Amino acid sequence: MAGRALLGHRIRTIRKDLGKTQAELAADAGVSAAYLNLIEHNRRTIGGALLLRLAEALKVPPADLTGSEEARLLADLEEIGGDPLFAKTNLDKQDLTKTLGVAPTMASAMVALYRAYRSANEQIDALSERISYDPFLAHAAHDVVSRITSIRSFAEILHDHSDMGHEQREKFTKSMAEESERLSSAASEMFSFLNSFEGARQTMLPADEVDDLLYDHGNYFDGLEKLADELRPKVETDPDHGVFLADIISYLKKKHNVELHRENPEKLDQKNSIWDEETRSLYISKAAPLTASRFEAAKMISRLDAHDEVEKLAASPRLTTDKARQRARESLHGYFAGALIFPYSSFLQTVTDLRHDIEMIQQLYAASWEQVCHRLTTLRRPGEEGIPFHFVRSDIAGNISKRFSASGLQIPRYGGICPRWAIHSAFLTPGNIKSQLVKAPDTSTYLFIARTVTKLGAAFKDPRSIYSILLGCDATYADRLVYADGLDRENADSITNVGLTCRQCHIENCNQRAHDFVET
Amino acid sequence: MTHSVLIVEDDDSIVEALNFLMETAGFDVRIAREGPRAIELVKEAVPDVMILDVMLPGCDGFEVARNIRSHQLTKHIPILMLTAKNRPIDQEKAHEIGVTAFMTKPFSTREVVEKVKGMLNS
């Protein structure tokens, strides 16, 4: 395909190099000048005998006209054209084809330049990851705190024990001076290290800013929880049965005069729902399963009843762009929906009683796997905490679309998660639950539970989105989860050593290493 | 009656300070600088109280505490855990394991002594 698109440009370029007119070449090849004109402008595809005649007339081998090297280059250029970097330059496929046809060396140079740019960016990402979780920084910070601890201890001892012997006093004074020196050099090293990274961090993406907002709040929003608790009795018809979709539809109609319609997915741009404020209509995709439909409808309640609270949170200085604020609003409406469907205290009691058997919890609340996992990460009410979980959602290409960690586990921000994590192997057995004990670079042991979820398309031929959801916690809590039953925490052989990403990982002789460790 | 304390800490200066404080407070002091060594010392002779750092060579303070809480003879030992990392998750983990008290470095030496004495009395 690519070769065909370039053929006309190549014929034209070679003809001009030979100093031939269109009419002359057309005569040599035995076609009309008008037809050659169409060929040169890629409006006619040619092959077979005509291709051979043209090649002969231009005195080049036919392969030079159909060239595979150029086809590869064009594929590279098309990939470049799709990069958000060029979003504002309106670079289209025709421009790229023209460039390659007219100036192939320039096209090669462009590809080389782009590769260098990508490589530099990847390096920056890896380095900024390392700043966040760098073992050197962690060690340096620990060293500084230890030095301060000993200096403070010695100072207090000298003050509180004035009757101590001269020799002992001298010894502590000397130790204190030595510790002060160590503190100075530890602090200097830390500053040098940080200075070497100045400017390395890229401008943050909206998704990163929203992540940071969630981290600031520990993924628990008391105001939204309270609103959900207040509203639930007005929405549900029977507290013993929980919140049904029918309850929400009826509430939205009565309280807000909002009508809910089911619509074909193509009319909703493949989104789960669209809200039309003018007609006060909420359109929910016919492709959305019942669990997702209920969730979308509950988000509607949030838009109408939790608007002020959400706006207050979205005004956080953490969010620096409209895109980030919009993304945060969506995320917070989702939070509210979860809080409405899974009442905090009773949900916590239920999950504790069921030892976090997510499938049973799904049945009790008629909810999806992802909804239950997500709600588990929000059980962080001070004084009434659930297990501190981490949560990651990745697609089959390894792109991370959701991440949160209250467990202390570090989760890469940009993808490229260590291939040993169960989040990847879960794709091998779709729908099955995979439990894994891992030892992370911070030396803590974690329990991982991973399984895939499939979001169906509207029809047989529509592509389906498959995600792997990883839920987990520090192994300290393992006994409180059914998924740890049968795993031997005391046996080192049953614990997998994992890294974060290859570039941050020291593990030697790893048979899954894809990138070298980045030295700093 | 003299009480015994096991100090588990890998930083020499902090060991020096804690050792002085505990001896001055009348304790019989033993010291371990690595996690596995601490477990060995506890098995040799059960101390009345432990001061336990989190970041240790061999295995961390959480592992040590978990091991101690899992044995009938040692599960009752009051443990004061010390950490340089001021992370809520560490406090939650310590609580889950059943650590008696938790202090963040840099700590007040007076509070450490009071806390250790308090744990013995309760």
Interface residues (C-beta under 8 A of the other chain):
Chain A: A141 H142 V145 S146 R147 I148 T149 S150 I151 R152 S153 F154 E156 I157 D160 H161 Q168 F172 S175 E178 E179 G218 E385 P388 A406 S407 G408 T443 S444 D474 T476 Y477
Chain B: D11 S13 I14 E16 A17 L18 F20 L21 T24 M55 D60 F62 R66 A84 K85 R87 P88 I89 D90 E92 K93 E96 I97 K105 P106 F107 S108 T109 R110
